[in-house]
Amino acid sequence: MEPTSSLADKADGHPSARATGQGSSWLDSYFGASRRGSSVRTEILAGIATFLASMYIIVVNPAILSHAGIPFSAALSATVLISFMSSLAMGLYARNPILVAPGMGMNALFTYTLVQGAGLSWEVALGCVFWSGVLFATLAMFNVREAIINAIPSSLRYAITCGIGLFITFIGFKNAGFIVGSDATLVTLGSMDASLITFFIGMMATAILVILRFNGALILGIALTTLLATPMGRLWGGDVVVEWSGIAAWPDFSAVMQVDIWGALKVAYLPFIFVMLFTNFFDALSCFMALSESADLKDKDGNPRNLKRSMTVDAFASMIAAPLGTSAAQTFIESGAGVAQGGRTGLVAVTIALLFLPFLFLSPLLSLVPGIATAPALVLVGLFMLAPVSKIDWSQFEQAFPAFLAIILMPLTYSITLGIAFGFLSFVLIKLATGKLYDIQPAMWVSAALSVVMLVTTH
């Protein structure tokens, strides 16, 4: 986060940032941009920067959820709607410069673990999303974050993020046909055909755009790969993967209120609900903490600014995502792009929300994007999520081994839940065997018990 911090400090101290927008503008008055060394203009530009860095979710989230059976256009409408509503609430209520949208990792857990892995219908899986949101909202309202933070060892928190990153990367390679099944070796490289070559060029182009620090590098990579894939099935071999169906259409709300709330209340599904709660809760908390450190978004006690309100917005966004027809919404670390541009207030989040809204009517245009075009973004997102691996103390084997199991088993078992379950179980067993019961907090005992229930009932 060092580059972000230096850019943020520069933006905070820039004379024009203080001078611009110091008038009686009601926006400036409500959000307090001038008081925080920013301006209305800076806040709006910061919102645009964050939107460009994260708008890939408009295409990638429906692409993943469609594998669970949710219609692409319905998932796209739900993605845009929840992103608009939750980011607007983050800006107006919590007044923090943070985007809230359906998260990577949560959509993979929903599709590949709950639906494809455990065999839940997508309606019941949405019910699990709803109940995890209810629990999250309860925790946020009663402000018990510190007790939960202290219960789960930091090594496992970092490992879960890294494992989900590897899992998402594996999905990207699989969706592109870059990795295929093999009877001899389980997996191998796919056939060197037009589709694979197009994906590889798109992946490298996206990586170069990221290295060169282009705003919106992922969405630019998706657009470029889509253009490269257009001639497939027309000028050279392979199936036609890019087909024109128009520019705009009315939103598709066919997935709205299809959530099976009561069907999700089964003992066998409790581990899934807990894993969603755990993942979303810690993703939100770690994001708030990272952004508050990088841009000094802290209160007088040194804690992340308006943390309780921000966590409450995140929790209710997760809860209402299910009735809208999408996996849980969560804070986006890509919000750092706007913070790096000098964004300091909720006006950034409001700007982001308004930029999402037009895409509610652009589903035909966005459905042009094929799987091989979103796959490079998945690979790169996986890379971004591997950053916490350096924070794990690999010299301490009793911490390293459970973390390693959690990381490696997610892609190898094709299940986020199994990776987490074996990580928790191995941690508790190691502490028991070494006589360090005092290291096992009550939440870890509960986590291990739920992991056993999940393994027994679903495998």
Order of alpha helices (4+ residues) and beta strands (2+ residues): alpha-alpha-alpha-alpha-alpha-alpha-beta-alpha-alpha-alpha-beta-beta-alpha-alpha-alpha-alpha-beta-alpha-alpha-alpha-alpha-alpha-alpha-alpha
